C-alpha cells in the first residue's frame, strides 16, 4: 500500500506541474522531464554522495528531477536535504510540507518507509508492471565498470518513462559532473555545526604551517578487502608523510590525519600532526579544506578532493612514492575510482 500511495502522489505531482504551465515550450520541456528515484542503497556516506552527484549532473543537464530516499540516513548533515524528506534535486527553497508536520519527517526517516516502498516497488515492477508503463527500472550494466547515463541504450530505455527507478550505483555522467560541479558542491553544503567543526580542525594547523596535507588512513575493513591489498601500516603512512615534507624545503608542513581507528601523535615521529574531528562527515569536509590529500583508493578521499577541488594522490602499494606532480583533483570519474567501486565508503 505504501508504494502505491507514494507513486500516486508522484504522478499527481508531475501532472500538476505540467498543467500549471502556460508557455508551450515550457510545457513540452516539463512533459519530457523525468523523475529519477534512487531505489537501492550503495554503501555508506561517500558512495551515496558520488552516486547522487552523478544523477544531479544528469538532471541539471537534461532538465530531470531526482528523489533519493537512500540519502535519508545522512539528510540531517546537509542544508538542502535536512529540510526535505524526499532528498530531491532541484532542492526546495523551504521545508517540504511533510517536514513541516511535527514528527512526521522524523518517523519517515527513522522507519525508512519510503526507501522500503521504493525498493519493493522496483523489485515487483520487473515481474508485474503494477506501476504502469510510465515507470521504468534502470539497472546498471553487468560486468562493466560503469553505465554512462548518456549511453544510447540507456536513453532509449527511459525515453517514454515518466518515473525511472534506479537500481545499482555504477551510473555516471562524468563530463556533466565537471560542468555542474559548482551546483553539486552547493547542494552538498554541510550544516553549520559540521562546517565549523571541520574548519576548526584545519585552522589550528594553518596557524603554524605553510602547507596542510590531509591524510586519510583506512585500516578497519581494508585488512581483508581484496586480500588486504590496500591495507598499510601506520609506519608506512608516516614514511609517505616524511617523503612529502622533503618536497617542501624551507616550508612548515603539517598533517591532518583522519582515520577509521584511534590514532596517537607518537605514531608519527618527527611530524607535525593533528587529527580530524572524528565523525565521518566532519573528517570528510576537513580533508576537503587541506592543500593536498593522500590516502588509499576510496570514494571517501575522492569526494573530499572533488568538493574542495584539492589535489589527491592514492597510495596503491608499499613502494609508491607520493611525488607532488602526481597529485590531481578528483573529477569523480568512475574510471578513475574503479578500484573503490565496491567499497562501503
Secondary structure, DSSP 8 states (H G I E B T S, - for coil): -HHHHHHHHHHHHHHHHHHT--SHHHHHHHHH--EEEE-S--SSHHHHHHHHHHHHHHHHHHT-EEE-GGGGGGGGGBTTGGG-TT-EES--SS--HHHHSTTHHHHHHHHTHHHHHHHHHHHHHHHS-TT-TTEEEEE--TTSS-EETT-HHHHHHHTT-SEEEEE-S-EE-HHHHHHTHHHHHHHT-B-HHHHHHHHHHHHHHHTT-SEEEEEEE--TGGGTGGGGTT---HHHHHHHHHHHHTTSTTS-EEEEEEESS---GGGSTTSEEEE--SSHHHHHHHHTTSSEEEEES-HHHHHHHHHHT-EEEEE-STT----GGG-EE----TTTSGGGTTS--
